[in-house]
Amino acid sequence: MKKIVFVLAVTVFCACSKSSDKGGETPNAFDKTAMLTNYADNLIIPGYTALQQKLQVLQAASDAFLAAPTIATQATLKTAYTDAQLQYERITSFHFGPAETVLLDIFANFSGSLDYNFNTAGQLTGFSIDSVSIENNISTGTYNLATMSRASFYSQGFPALNYLCFGPNAIAKFGTNTAARVKYVKDVLARLKGLVDGVVTSWGTYRADFISNTKTNVGSPIGNMVNQIAYQMDLLKGPRIGWPFGKQSNGTVFATKVEAYFTNNSVALAVENINALKKTYNGGGNGKGLSDYLVALGKTTLNNDILAQFDLVSTKLSAIPDPLSTSLTTQTAVVEAAYKEIQKLLTLIKTDLASATAVQITFVDNDGD
């Protein structure tokens, strides 16, 4: 499908008095440094630190499971795994700066980006799990998890752990003579934790640059956050819901390509993701956020529309029963209703919010809006 580059109009706001749209502070009066400080100190750094801590718990639960693979230790592992992945959803709009440097979103939970290119269930795209590459890595013992290839991305991070620990006959596969399998799980988890550890450490020095750059140009903190919220909305519309639902395949459903297929909590992850995006948008609810900035720009009505649409999308997603892989065919009307509201919010973010804040959308998709 033809790729579309979304380059949004840049609007310059020059105001000497309050807007007639019940604006709050004028753009010149709005304290963007305070807003960015709130993001850094109350959302981003605590969010990554919490993920770091949950991965430590996951590592301990994994070690216990690998030492004695039973239904009980697997259940404990699943709880720790789910907690860590839910926390990961809470920081997805902060995949810039240190996280972008280490390509965290690619190596931790690859979604296929927005490159829709498959016609059959066997091709790797969306939230695929490359079990063939995983099993080959285990059997040969020769792998480099830093390799820049789709097969590498799809054979590590949360998707690989999902398959290895909760896939078909997972417990039995960790029976006798499975040292190589155990090593692979440990290597995957160690790499995931190492990436997050690096991000947490780097934010210690990156914070000063982040809060001091109040511009909205490409690569600026505000520009990055608007782009990341828009990008996550595109992932929600595409890889998380639309693609497995058949929106780009003439109605053909790809149930196995939902996020976290083997733990059956794809909807819960999607709900956590949209709620986290709203929290990012409004600055966590207590401090200054993009929502306040929009009001200062005289866009109160747009801000209210965005907040209301966030809530509506969350409600519609919550109405879909997990596992999503089943609901794609048994609850089609409910999934369709959620998909339509996701499309509306995507437009509000990607077009209206970006234009109002003079932010250029820099990523590319090829499935249309």
BALOBA-1460 file (C-alpha; in Angstrom, 3 decimals):
// residues 369
<rec num="1" residu="m" x="0.000" y="0.000" z="0.000"/>
<rec num="2" residu="k" x="1.304" y="3.423" z="-0.841"/>
<rec num="3" residu="k" x="3.170" y="5.005" z="2.011"/>
<rec num="4" residu="i" x="1.902" y="8.321" z="3.267"/>
<rec num="5" residu="v" x="4.071" y="10.888" z="4.964"/>
<rec num="6" residu="f" x="2.097" y="13.055" z="7.307"/>
<rec num="7" residu="v" x="3.584" y="16.540" z="7.361"/>
<rec num="8" residu="l" x="1.321" y="18.780" z="9.352"/>
<rec num="9" residu="a" x="0.938" y="22.510" z="8.992"/>
<rec num="10" residu="v" x="2.970" y="24.568" z="11.401"/>
<rec num="11" residu="t" x="0.890" y="27.176" z="13.135"/>
<rec num="12" residu="v" x="2.502" y="30.112" z="14.887"/>
<rec num="13" residu="f" x="0.579" y="31.373" z="17.866"/>
<rec num="14" residu="c" x="1.158" y="35.007" z="18.774"/>
<rec num="15" residu="a" x="-1.112" y="36.203" z="21.539"/>
<rec num="16" residu="c" x="-1.009" y="39.222" z="23.793"/>
<rec num="17" residu="s" x="-4.300" y="38.555" z="25.539"/>
<rec num="18" residu="k" x="-6.415" y="35.597" z="26.560"/>
<rec num="19" residu="s" x="-8.155" y="33.658" z="23.817"/>
<rec num="20" residu="s" x="-11.886" y="33.926" z="23.360"/>
<rec num="21" residu="d" x="-12.038" y="30.099" z="23.622"/>
<rec num="22" residu="k" x="-11.768" y="30.227" z="27.404"/>
<rec num="23" residu="g" x="-8.045" y="29.686" z="27.114"/>
<rec num="24" residu="g" x="-6.095" y="29.868" z="30.408"/>
<rec num="25" residu="e" x="-2.621" y="31.266" z="30.294"/>
<rec num="26" residu="t" x="-1.406" y="32.798" z="27.057"/>
<rec num="27" residu="p" x="1.234" y="30.772" z="25.154"/>
<rec num="28" residu="n" x="3.950" y="33.218" z="26.230"/>
<rec num="29" residu="a" x="2.931" y="32.877" z="29.882"/>
<rec num="30" residu="f" x="2.694" y="29.091" z="29.921"/>
<rec num="31" residu="d" x="5.627" y="27.572" z="31.810"/>
<rec num="32" residu="k" x="6.823" y="24.785" z="29.535"/>
<rec num="33" residu="t" x="9.861" y="24.153" z="31.712"/>
<rec num="34" residu="a" x="7.554" y="23.375" z="34.636"/>
<rec num="35" residu="m" x="5.542" y="21.071" z="32.377"/>
<rec num="36" residu="l" x="8.633" y="19.188" z="31.228"/>
<rec num="37" residu="t" x="9.924" y="18.988" z="34.798"/>
<rec num="38" residu="n" x="6.626" y="17.395" z="35.809"/>
<rec num="39" residu="y" x="6.949" y="14.862" z="33.008"/>
<rec num="40" residu="a" x="10.543" y="13.999" z="33.876"/>
<rec num="41" residu="d" x="10.204" y="13.822" z="37.658"/>
<rec num="42" residu="n" x="6.674" y="12.476" z="38.085"/>
<rec num="43" residu="l" x="6.031" y="10.294" z="35.037"/>
<rec num="44" residu="i" x="9.059" y="9.354" z="32.967"/>
<rec num="45" residu="i" x="11.810" y="8.624" z="35.483"/>
<rec num="46" residu="p" x="9.439" y="6.974" z="38.007"/>
<rec num="47" residu="g" x="7.868" y="5.006" z="35.151"/>
<rec num="48" residu="y" x="11.144" y="3.556" z="33.946"/>
<rec num="49" residu="t" x="12.300" y="2.964" z="37.517"/>
<rec num="50" residu="a" x="9.100" y="1.027" z="38.228"/>
<rec num="51" residu="l" x="9.684" y="-1.057" z="35.089"/>
<rec num="52" residu="q" x="13.232" y="-1.740" z="36.239"/>
<rec num="53" residu="q" x="11.923" y="-2.958" z="39.601"/>
<rec num="54" residu="k" x="9.233" y="-5.136" z="38.045"/>
<rec num="55" residu="l" x="11.801" y="-6.734" z="35.767"/>
<rec num="56" residu="q" x="13.849" y="-7.610" z="38.846"/>
<rec num="57" residu="v" x="10.785" y="-9.373" z="40.257"/>
<rec num="58" residu="l" x="10.239" y="-11.066" z="36.899"/>
<rec num="59" residu="q" x="13.837" y="-12.248" z="36.843"/>
<rec num="60" residu="a" x="13.479" y="-13.812" z="40.296"/>
<rec num="61" residu="a" x="10.213" y="-15.516" z="39.329"/>
<rec num="62" residu="s" x="11.807" y="-16.759" z="36.117"/>
<rec num="63" residu="d" x="14.760" y="-18.232" z="37.997"/>
<rec num="64" residu="a" x="12.361" y="-20.049" z="40.333"/>
<rec num="65" residu="f" x="10.362" y="-21.416" z="37.399"/>
<rec num="66" residu="l" x="13.437" y="-22.541" z="35.488"/>
<rec num="67" residu="a" x="14.783" y="-24.289" z="38.580"/>
<rec num="68" residu="a" x="11.479" y="-26.106" z="39.165"/>
<rec num="69" residu="p" x="9.043" y="-25.811" z="36.236"/>
<rec num="70" residu="t" x="5.629" y="-26.545" z="37.759"/>
<rec num="71" residu="i" x="2.120" y="-25.178" z="37.418"/>
<rec num="72" residu="a" x="2.628" y="-23.237" z="40.643"/>
<rec num="73" residu="t" x="5.929" y="-21.611" z="39.670"/>
<rec num="74" residu="q" x="4.556" y="-20.881" z="36.213"/>
<rec num="75" residu="a" x="1.546" y="-19.102" z="37.755"/>
<rec num="76" residu="t" x="3.847" y="-16.944" z="39.875"/>
<rec num="77" residu="l" x="5.940" y="-16.226" z="36.810"/>
<rec num="78" residu="k" x="2.859" y="-15.253" z="34.811"/>
<rec num="79" residu="t" x="1.848" y="-12.720" z="37.459"/>
<rec num="80" residu="a" x="5.315" y="-11.159" z="37.424"/>
<rec num="81" residu="y" x="5.430" y="-11.212" z="33.630"/>
<rec num="82" residu="t" x="2.024" y="-9.544" z="33.344"/>
<rec num="83" residu="d" x="2.928" y="-6.880" z="35.905"/>
<rec num="84" residu="a" x="6.106" y="-6.047" z="34.009"/>
<rec num="85" residu="q" x="4.381" y="-5.871" z="30.643"/>
<rec num="86" residu="l" x="1.600" y="-3.675" z="32.019"/>
<rec num="87" residu="q" x="4.254" y="-1.320" z="33.364"/>
<rec num="88" residu="y" x="5.912" y="-1.339" z="29.969"/>
<rec num="89" residu="e" x="2.633" y="-0.139" z="28.445"/>
<rec num="90" residu="r" x="2.710" y="2.793" z="30.874"/>
<rec num="91" residu="i" x="5.966" y="4.167" z="29.463"/>
<rec num="92" residu="t" x="5.391" y="3.641" z="25.736"/>
<rec num="93" residu="s" x="4.902" y="7.361" z="25.074"/>
<rec num="94" residu="f" x="8.403" y="7.998" z="26.436"/>
<rec num="95" residu="h" x="10.338" y="6.042" z="23.798"/>
<rec num="96" residu="f" x="12.678" y="8.902" z="22.978"/>
<rec num="97" residu="g" x="16.020" y="10.122" z="24.286"/>
<rec num="98" residu="p" x="17.757" y="7.252" z="26.147"/>
<rec num="99" residu="a" x="15.067" y="4.737" z="25.130"/>
<rec num="100" residu="e" x="15.406" y="5.660" z="21.476"/>
<rec num="101" residu="t" x="19.185" y="5.405" z="21.692"/>
<rec num="102" residu="v" x="19.001" y="1.727" z="22.700"/>
<rec num="103" residu="l" x="15.942" y="1.041" z="20.476"/>
<rec num="104" residu="l" x="13.968" y="-0.184" z="23.465"/>
<rec num="105" residu="d" x="10.636" y="-0.362" z="21.647"/>
<rec num="106" residu="i" x="12.159" y="-2.587" z="18.960"/>
<rec num="107" residu="f" x="14.025" y="-4.999" z="21.198"/>
<rec num="108" residu="a" x="11.576" y="-5.144" z="24.126"/>
<rec num="109" residu="n" x="8.192" y="-5.526" z="22.427"/>
<rec num="110" residu="f" x="8.449" y="-5.327" z="18.648"/>
<rec num="111" residu="s" x="5.158" y="-4.485" z="16.979"/>
<rec num="112" residu="g" x="6.335" y="-4.586" z="13.387"/>
<rec num="113" residu="s" x="6.223" y="-0.780" z="13.481"/>
<rec num="114" residu="l" x="3.566" y="0.410" z="11.035"/>
<rec num="115" residu="d" x="4.833" y="-1.648" z="8.117"/>
<rec num="116" residu="y" x="1.895" y="-3.830" z="7.121"/>
<rec num="117" residu="n" x="3.150" y="-6.277" z="4.505"/>
<rec num="118" residu="f" x="1.743" y="-9.748" z="5.087"/>
<rec num="119" residu="n" x="-0.826" y="-11.783" z="3.239"/>
<rec num="120" residu="t" x="-0.503" y="-15.067" z="5.078"/>
<rec num="121" residu="a" x="-0.360" y="-16.018" z="8.740"/>
<rec num="122" residu="g" x="3.213" y="-17.205" z="8.333"/>
<rec num="123" residu="q" x="4.758" y="-13.816" z="7.673"/>
<rec num="124" residu="l" x="6.283" y="-11.734" z="10.447"/>
<rec num="125" residu="t" x="4.475" y="-8.486" z="11.133"/>
<rec num="126" residu="g" x="2.417" y="-6.930" z="13.884"/>
<rec num="127" residu="f" x="2.934" y="-8.631" z="17.241"/>
<rec num="128" residu="s" x="4.298" y="-11.819" z="15.722"/>
<rec num="129" residu="i" x="6.420" y="-14.320" z="17.626"/>
<rec num="130" residu="d" x="9.178" y="-15.925" z="15.577"/>
<rec num="131" residu="s" x="9.113" y="-19.366" z="17.171"/>
<rec num="132" residu="v" x="11.203" y="-20.777" z="14.317"/>
<rec num="133" residu="s" x="14.088" y="-18.402" z="15.020"/>
<rec num="134" residu="i" x="13.691" y="-18.881" z="18.766"/>
<rec num="135" residu="e" x="13.919" y="-22.660" z="18.500"/>
<rec num="136" residu="n" x="16.829" y="-22.382" z="16.067"/>
<rec num="137" residu="n" x="18.673" y="-20.071" z="18.449"/>
<rec num="138" residu="i" x="18.160" y="-22.565" z="21.253"/>
<rec num="139" residu="s" x="19.232" y="-25.607" z="19.247"/>
<rec num="140" residu="t" x="22.338" y="-24.016" z="17.723"/>
<rec num="141" residu="g" x="23.327" y="-21.859" z="20.670"/>
<rec num="142" residu="t" x="24.608" y="-19.255" z="18.225"/>
<rec num="143" residu="y" x="22.680" y="-16.022" z="18.442"/>
<rec num="144" residu="n" x="23.272" y="-12.341" z="18.952"/>
<rec num="145" residu="l" x="20.268" y="-10.553" z="20.423"/>
<rec num="146" residu="a" x="21.694" y="-7.208" z="19.304"/>
<rec num="147" residu="t" x="21.361" y="-8.189" z="15.635"/>
<rec num="148" residu="m" x="19.363" y="-5.661" z="13.616"/>
<rec num="149" residu="s" x="16.884" y="-7.905" z="11.810"/>
<rec num="150" residu="r" x="13.169" y="-8.631" z="12.033"/>
<rec num="151" residu="a" x="13.906" y="-12.235" z="13.012"/>
<rec num="152" residu="s" x="16.029" y="-10.957" z="15.892"/>
<rec num="153" residu="f" x="13.412" y="-8.434" z="17.027"/>
<rec num="154" residu="y" x="10.694" y="-11.105" z="17.010"/>
<rec num="155" residu="s" x="12.755" y="-13.633" z="18.968"/>
<rec num="156" residu="q" x="13.429" y="-11.646" z="22.133"/>
<rec num="157" residu="g" x="11.808" y="-9.326" z="24.659"/>
<rec num="158" residu="f" x="8.295" y="-9.792" z="25.968"/>
<rec num="159" residu="p" x="7.083" y="-11.764" z="22.892"/>
<rec num="160" residu="a" x="9.829" y="-14.384" z="23.262"/>
<rec num="161" residu="l" x="9.174" y="-14.775" z="26.988"/>
<rec num="162" residu="n" x="5.462" y="-15.066" z="26.221"/>
<rec num="163" residu="y" x="6.127" y="-18.022" z="23.926"/>
<rec num="164" residu="l" x="8.884" y="-19.700" z="25.926"/>
<rec num="165" residu="c" x="7.215" y="-19.561" z="29.330"/>
<rec num="166" residu="f" x="3.513" y="-19.771" z="28.465"/>
<rec num="167" residu="g" x="3.322" y="-21.278" z="24.988"/>
<rec num="168" residu="p" x="2.294" y="-24.844" z="24.096"/>
<rec num="169" residu="n" x="3.742" y="-27.428" z="26.508"/>
<rec num="170" residu="a" x="5.971" y="-24.777" z="28.077"/>
<rec num="171" residu="i" x="6.425" y="-26.655" z="31.349"/>
<rec num="172" residu="a" x="7.235" y="-29.952" z="29.641"/>
<rec num="173" residu="k" x="9.800" y="-28.268" z="27.395"/>
<rec num="174" residu="f" x="11.773" y="-27.286" z="30.498"/>
<rec num="175" residu="g" x="12.087" y="-30.896" z="31.614"/>
<rec num="176" residu="t" x="15.331" y="-32.842" z="31.299"/>
<rec num="177" residu="n" x="18.235" y="-31.920" z="29.024"/>
<rec num="178" residu="t" x="17.024" y="-28.352" z="28.530"/>
<rec num="179" residu="a" x="20.091" y="-26.364" z="29.556"/>
<rec num="180" residu="a" x="20.129" y="-24.516" z="26.234"/>
<rec num="181" residu="r" x="16.474" y="-23.533" z="26.610"/>
<rec num="182" residu="v" x="17.036" y="-22.307" z="30.142"/>
<rec num="183" residu="k" x="20.048" y="-20.303" z="29.008"/>
<rec num="184" residu="y" x="18.061" y="-18.655" z="26.232"/>
<rec num="185" residu="v" x="15.332" y="-17.499" z="28.615"/>
<rec num="186" residu="k" x="17.955" y="-16.107" z="30.969"/>
<rec num="187" residu="d" x="19.724" y="-14.346" z="28.101"/>
<rec num="188" residu="v" x="16.496" y="-12.809" z="26.775"/>
<rec num="189" residu="l" x="15.483" y="-11.560" z="30.194"/>
<rec num="190" residu="a" x="18.980" y="-10.297" z="31.005"/>
<rec num="191" residu="r" x="19.067" y="-8.320" z="27.772"/>
<rec num="192" residu="l" x="15.623" y="-6.825" z="28.396"/>
<rec num="193" residu="k" x="16.578" y="-5.821" z="31.915"/>
<rec num="194" residu="g" x="19.931" y="-4.489" z="30.746"/>
<rec num="195" residu="l" x="18.270" y="-2.211" z="28.203"/>
<rec num="196" residu="v" x="15.899" y="-0.793" z="30.811"/>
<rec num="197" residu="d" x="18.714" y="-0.410" z="33.356"/>
<rec num="198" residu="g" x="20.598" y="1.643" z="30.788"/>
<rec num="199" residu="v" x="17.610" y="3.879" z="30.126"/>
<rec num="200" residu="v" x="17.121" y="4.546" z="33.845"/>
<rec num="201" residu="t" x="20.787" y="5.419" z="34.278"/>
<rec num="202" residu="s" x="20.869" y="7.677" z="31.215"/>
<rec num="203" residu="w" x="17.878" y="9.696" z="32.347"/>
<rec num="204" residu="g" x="20.013" y="10.896" z="35.257"/>
<rec num="205" residu="t" x="21.998" y="13.063" z="32.842"/>
<rec num="206" residu="y" x="19.419" y="13.449" z="30.038"/>
<rec num="207" residu="r" x="16.915" y="15.077" z="32.408"/>
<rec num="208" residu="a" x="18.622" y="18.474" z="32.300"/>
<rec num="209" residu="d" x="18.547" y="18.589" z="28.498"/>
<rec num="210" residu="f" x="14.942" y="17.424" z="28.481"/>
<rec num="211" residu="i" x="13.509" y="20.080" z="30.789"/>
<rec num="212" residu="s" x="15.545" y="22.934" z="29.290"/>
<rec num="213" residu="n" x="14.417" y="22.438" z="25.679"/>
<rec num="214" residu="t" x="11.012" y="24.112" z="25.413"/>
<rec num="215" residu="k" x="10.845" y="24.209" z="21.625"/>
<rec num="216" residu="t" x="8.332" y="22.220" z="19.570"/>
<rec num="217" residu="n" x="10.514" y="21.441" z="16.566"/>
<rec num="218" residu="v" x="11.512" y="17.966" z="15.388"/>
<rec num="219" residu="g" x="13.429" y="16.159" z="18.127"/>
<rec num="220" residu="s" x="12.312" y="18.476" z="20.918"/>
<rec num="221" residu="p" x="10.755" y="16.973" z="24.081"/>
<rec num="222" residu="i" x="7.309" y="18.369" z="23.257"/>
<rec num="223" residu="g" x="7.638" y="17.268" z="19.647"/>
<rec num="224" residu="n" x="8.767" y="13.815" z="20.748"/>
<rec num="225" residu="m" x="5.870" y="13.339" z="23.165"/>
<rec num="226" residu="v" x="3.215" y="14.415" z="20.667"/>
<rec num="227" residu="n" x="4.791" y="12.111" z="18.083"/>
<rec num="228" residu="q" x="4.939" y="9.201" z="20.518"/>
<rec num="229" residu="i" x="1.303" y="9.595" z="21.572"/>
<rec num="230" residu="a" x="0.309" y="9.699" z="17.902"/>
<rec num="231" residu="y" x="2.534" y="6.717" z="17.115"/>
<rec num="232" residu="q" x="1.061" y="4.660" z="19.945"/>
<rec num="233" residu="m" x="-2.427" y="5.520" z="18.704"/>
<rec num="234" residu="d" x="-1.409" y="4.272" z="15.260"/>
<rec num="235" residu="l" x="-0.134" y="1.045" z="16.842"/>
<rec num="236" residu="l" x="-3.427" y="0.667" z="18.695"/>
<rec num="237" residu="k" x="-5.359" y="1.140" z="15.478"/>
<rec num="238" residu="g" x="-3.042" y="-1.163" z="13.528"/>
<rec num="239" residu="p" x="-0.965" y="-3.939" z="15.153"/>
<rec num="240" residu="r" x="-2.898" y="-4.083" z="18.441"/>
<rec num="241" residu="i" x="-6.472" y="-4.155" z="17.133"/>
<rec num="242" residu="g" x="-7.009" y="-3.420" z="13.454"/>
<rec num="243" residu="w" x="-4.516" y="-5.728" z="11.777"/>
<rec num="244" residu="p" x="-5.391" y="-8.923" z="13.650"/>
<rec num="245" residu="f" x="-9.063" y="-7.942" z="13.214"/>
<rec num="246" residu="g" x="-8.573" y="-8.044" z="9.446"/>
<rec num="247" residu="k" x="-8.784" y="-4.327" z="8.673"/>
<rec num="248" residu="q" x="-5.916" y="-4.547" z="6.192"/>
<rec num="249" residu="s" x="-6.579" y="-8.068" z="4.925"/>
<rec num="250" residu="n" x="-10.115" y="-7.879" z="3.535"/>
<rec num="251" residu="g" x="-11.585" y="-9.288" z="6.725"/>
<rec num="252" residu="t" x="-9.155" y="-12.162" z="7.196"/>
<rec num="253" residu="v" x="-8.519" y="-12.444" z="10.941"/>
<rec num="254" residu="f" x="-5.002" y="-13.150" z="12.250"/>
<rec num="255" residu="a" x="-5.776" y="-14.181" z="15.814"/>
<rec num="256" residu="t" x="-2.258" y="-15.360" z="16.656"/>
<rec num="257" residu="k" x="-0.813" y="-11.924" z="15.914"/>
<rec num="258" residu="v" x="-2.428" y="-10.179" z="18.869"/>
<rec num="259" residu="e" x="-0.139" y="-8.806" z="21.550"/>
<rec num="260" residu="a" x="0.770" y="-11.322" z="24.290"/>
<rec num="261" residu="y" x="-1.055" y="-14.154" z="22.524"/>
<rec num="262" residu="f" x="-0.147" y="-16.936" z="24.969"/>
<rec num="263" residu="t" x="-1.066" y="-15.058" z="28.157"/>
<rec num="264" residu="n" x="-4.503" y="-14.088" z="26.810"/>
<rec num="265" residu="n" x="-4.426" y="-10.510" z="28.107"/>
<rec num="266" residu="s" x="-4.203" y="-8.483" z="24.897"/>
<rec num="267" residu="v" x="-7.224" y="-6.341" z="25.777"/>
<rec num="268" residu="a" x="-5.906" y="-5.586" z="29.261"/>
<rec num="269" residu="l" x="-2.652" y="-4.395" z="27.702"/>
<rec num="270" residu="a" x="-4.509" y="-2.227" z="25.184"/>
<rec num="271" residu="v" x="-6.611" y="-0.648" z="27.940"/>
<rec num="272" residu="e" x="-3.494" y="0.016" z="30.011"/>
<rec num="273" residu="n" x="-1.857" y="1.554" z="26.968"/>
<rec num="274" residu="i" x="-4.699" y="3.979" z="26.208"/>
<rec num="275" residu="n" x="-5.047" y="4.967" z="29.863"/>
<rec num="276" residu="a" x="-1.311" y="5.631" z="30.019"/>
<rec num="277" residu="l" x="-1.493" y="7.771" z="26.884"/>
<rec num="278" residu="k" x="-4.212" y="9.860" z="28.495"/>
<rec num="279" residu="k" x="-2.094" y="10.193" z="31.627"/>
<rec num="280" residu="t" x="0.783" y="11.403" z="29.492"/>
<rec num="281" residu="y" x="-1.463" y="13.862" z="27.686"/>
<rec num="282" residu="n" x="-2.804" y="15.427" z="30.885"/>
<rec num="283" residu="g" x="0.516" y="15.407" z="32.732"/>
<rec num="284" residu="g" x="-0.539" y="12.764" z="35.214"/>
<rec num="285" residu="g" x="-3.507" y="14.769" z="36.432"/>
<rec num="286" residu="n" x="-1.653" y="16.724" z="39.112"/>
<rec num="287" residu="g" x="1.068" y="18.635" z="37.263"/>
<rec num="288" residu="k" x="1.215" y="20.580" z="34.027"/>
<rec num="289" residu="g" x="0.764" y="18.548" z="30.858"/>
<rec num="290" residu="l" x="0.075" y="18.853" z="27.155"/>
<rec num="291" residu="s" x="-3.608" y="19.320" z="27.955"/>
<rec num="292" residu="d" x="-2.774" y="22.463" z="29.945"/>
<rec num="293" residu="y" x="-0.534" y="23.660" z="27.143"/>
<rec num="294" residu="l" x="-3.372" y="23.221" z="24.662"/>
<rec num="295" residu="v" x="-5.685" y="25.284" z="26.860"/>
<rec num="296" residu="a" x="-3.012" y="27.982" z="27.083"/>
<rec num="297" residu="l" x="-2.994" y="28.039" z="23.293"/>
<rec num="298" residu="g" x="-6.702" y="28.851" z="23.351"/>
<rec num="299" residu="k" x="-7.812" y="25.338" z="22.372"/>
<rec num="300" residu="t" x="-10.034" y="24.443" z="25.317"/>
<rec num="301" residu="t" x="-12.690" y="22.837" z="23.138"/>
<rec num="302" residu="l" x="-10.140" y="20.627" z="21.399"/>
<rec num="303" residu="n" x="-8.652" y="19.674" z="24.753"/>
<rec num="304" residu="n" x="-12.072" y="18.660" z="26.077"/>
<rec num="305" residu="d" x="-12.752" y="16.663" z="22.915"/>
<rec num="306" residu="i" x="-9.453" y="14.800" z="23.262"/>
<rec num="307" residu="l" x="-10.000" y="13.987" z="26.942"/>
<rec num="308" residu="a" x="-13.545" y="12.775" z="26.264"/>
<rec num="309" residu="q" x="-12.370" y="10.621" z="23.364"/>
<rec num="310" residu="f" x="-9.632" y="9.058" z="25.491"/>
<rec num="311" residu="d" x="-12.308" y="8.021" z="27.984"/>
<rec num="312" residu="l" x="-14.594" y="6.697" z="25.252"/>
<rec num="313" residu="v" x="-11.834" y="4.602" z="23.684"/>
<rec num="314" residu="s" x="-10.936" y="3.174" z="27.090"/>
<rec num="315" residu="t" x="-14.584" y="2.276" z="27.709"/>
<rec num="316" residu="k" x="-14.998" y="0.640" z="24.308"/>
<rec num="317" residu="l" x="-11.783" y="-1.353" z="24.661"/>
<rec num="318" residu="s" x="-12.737" y="-2.492" z="28.159"/>
<rec num="319" residu="a" x="-15.956" y="-3.916" z="26.720"/>
<rec num="320" residu="i" x="-13.990" y="-6.433" z="24.620"/>
<rec num="321" residu="p" x="-13.576" y="-9.732" z="26.482"/>
<rec num="322" residu="d" x="-10.120" y="-11.239" z="26.747"/>
<rec num="323" residu="p" x="-8.720" y="-13.226" z="25.072"/>
<rec num="324" residu="l" x="-8.812" y="-10.826" z="22.137"/>
<rec num="325" residu="s" x="-7.777" y="-13.672" z="19.845"/>
<rec num="326" residu="t" x="-11.212" y="-15.213" z="20.427"/>
<rec num="327" residu="s" x="-13.202" y="-11.971" z="20.508"/>
<rec num="328" residu="l" x="-11.938" y="-11.056" z="17.042"/>
<rec num="329" residu="t" x="-14.406" y="-13.602" z="15.678"/>
<rec num="330" residu="t" x="-16.990" y="-13.952" z="18.471"/>
<rec num="331" residu="q" x="-17.418" y="-10.282" z="19.460"/>
<rec num="332" residu="t" x="-17.001" y="-8.548" z="16.120"/>
<rec num="333" residu="a" x="-19.474" y="-5.730" z="16.810"/>
<rec num="334" residu="v" x="-17.761" y="-4.860" z="20.091"/>
<rec num="335" residu="v" x="-14.313" y="-4.871" z="18.488"/>
<rec num="336" residu="e" x="-15.601" y="-2.811" z="15.561"/>
<rec num="337" residu="a" x="-17.071" y="-0.219" z="17.935"/>
<rec num="338" residu="a" x="-13.734" y="0.157" z="19.706"/>
<rec num="339" residu="y" x="-11.862" y="0.369" z="16.417"/>
<rec num="340" residu="k" x="-14.039" y="3.235" z="15.168"/>
<rec num="341" residu="e" x="-13.453" y="5.284" z="18.316"/>
<rec num="342" residu="i" x="-9.709" y="4.616" z="18.091"/>
<rec num="343" residu="q" x="-9.758" y="6.066" z="14.574"/>
<rec num="344" residu="k" x="-11.441" y="9.234" z="15.833"/>
<rec num="345" residu="l" x="-8.925" y="9.731" z="18.634"/>
<rec num="346" residu="l" x="-6.049" y="9.096" z="16.247"/>
<rec num="347" residu="t" x="-7.264" y="11.965" z="14.059"/>
<rec num="348" residu="l" x="-7.606" y="14.289" z="17.049"/>
<rec num="349" residu="i" x="-4.043" y="13.526" z="18.144"/>
<rec num="350" residu="k" x="-2.247" y="13.134" z="14.856"/>
<rec num="351" residu="t" x="-3.881" y="16.055" z="13.077"/>
<rec num="352" residu="d" x="-5.539" y="18.476" z="15.496"/>
<rec num="353" residu="l" x="-3.215" y="18.266" z="18.517"/>
<rec num="354" residu="a" x="-0.108" y="18.255" z="16.349"/>
<rec num="355" residu="s" x="-1.288" y="21.263" z="14.367"/>
<rec num="356" residu="a" x="-2.325" y="23.222" z="17.462"/>
<rec num="357" residu="t" x="1.052" y="22.674" z="19.132"/>
<rec num="358" residu="a" x="3.065" y="23.320" z="15.947"/>
<rec num="359" residu="v" x="4.503" y="19.807" z="16.057"/>
<rec num="360" residu="q" x="5.442" y="17.960" z="12.875"/>
<rec num="361" residu="i" x="4.529" y="14.273" z="12.767"/>
<rec num="362" residu="t" x="7.710" y="12.570" z="11.616"/>
<rec num="363" residu="f" x="6.876" y="8.873" z="11.397"/>
<rec num="364" residu="v" x="5.453" y="7.072" z="8.385"/>
<rec num="365" residu="d" x="2.718" y="4.474" z="8.098"/>
<rec num="366" residu="n" x="1.436" y="2.598" z="5.096"/>
<rec num="367" residu="d" x="-2.023" y="1.471" z="6.143"/>
<rec num="368" residu="g" x="-3.787" y="4.807" z="5.987"/>
<rec num="369" residu="d" x="-5.949" y="6.431" z="8.635"/>
